[in-house]
Amino acid sequence: MAAKLYDLELSGNCYKVRLLCALLDVPLEIIPVDFLSGAHKKAPLIDLNPFGEIPIFQDGDLVLRDSQAILVYVARKWGGESWLPTDPAGLAQVSQWLMMAENEIARGPNDARLHDKFGYKLDIERARNNAARVFGLLEKRLAKAHWLALDRPTIADIACMPYVALGHEGGVPPDGFPAVTSWVGRVKALPGFIGMPAI
Amino acid sequence: MAAKLYDLELSGNCYKVRLLCALLDVPLEIIPVDFLSGAHKKAPLIDLNPFGEIPIFQDGDLVLRDSQAILVYVARKWGGESWLPTDPAGLAQVSQWLMMAENEIARGPNDARLHDKFGYKLDIERARNNAARVFGLLEKRLAKAHWLALDRPTIADIACMPYVALGHEGGVPPDGFPAVTSWVGRVKALPGFIGMPAI
């Protein structure tokens, strides 16, 4: 039986999961969530994820929340050591960038998009400043490496790319950051790549 | 040669690393950082961590930033499968709570403490509301389990406990959450436990 993804097409966090599963050729049953009516905050979804958020991933009896944690699961179960190695240094180096996706990218280009595209009330100045910092930090790394964490693509790249590539929907396109732009292009060129609206 | 931790005694994020190393009996060379004068934002530290933050962890040639990623490294290198298992479900279940430490806890009790104790300019109302949500979510889990991720202590507990236990320094003690309070006590009772100021 295919794993289930409780999904929203316009969510970059849901897209990450769809993208990794496409790259690894993992079949997925997509269950669209009626986000506008708040289905993720009511039964039965709130019982699957008390955080009241999507994506939610279900594989047999296992239910997982948080897009980064779901990437960890998919990579470990279906991706061998390639997308998420288990040696201490490799796992920690990938984890550093998963944390950037969870923290700085969420509070930067993701927040800016939530404000501009979805009308969230938040400090848009702060979000844009955070986004500029994020792009600068990514540029610094990607000016000297093709991929974020290791010498090959990993879930670090899958976790960080979407909200960077969606920056223009929050008024913060990564235009002045050539290494970042090239890296987004490299992710898009991976065999099996799929897009989402605006990527 | 012992691994090095660029450290601030009052930082809960640095404390997490000290705590896990103490529990695993890993020797650590502590290098105090002059945080007030901004040493973490200048050479030589900014070259070790372009994010301009501490903790920074150095083990031989490997340099790591981000407290959660450092916990991953220490657990994988010195903790066997116990503190961070590598099977897909176990690794993902621990990762879910590492992400909560990186995101919701950082934007909740940690931000509230940064405001109250260190004078950071941020939306304190939002931080306190986030903290209440965090405590509620932890309570829900801990009302039916002794530990956050699995049936034993893992780095999920080490990552999440400090800023919860420091909540009173941000005006948000987890007093009305008995399962959370009991869990903090269980972490404090682990063999080899060390504290920090206010914990």
Interface residues (C-beta under 8 A of the other chain):
Chain A: P50 F51 L62 L64 R65 D66 Q68 A69 I70 V72 Y73 R76 K77 T86 D87 P88 A89 L91 A92 Q93 S95 Q96 L98 M99 M100 E102 N103 E104 A106 R107 D123 L137 K140 R141
Chain B: P50 F51 L62 L64 R65 D66 Q68 A69 I70 V72 Y73 R76 K77 T86 D87 P88 A89 L91 A92 Q93 S95 Q96 L98 M99 M100 E102 N103 E104 A106 R107 D123 L137 K140 R141
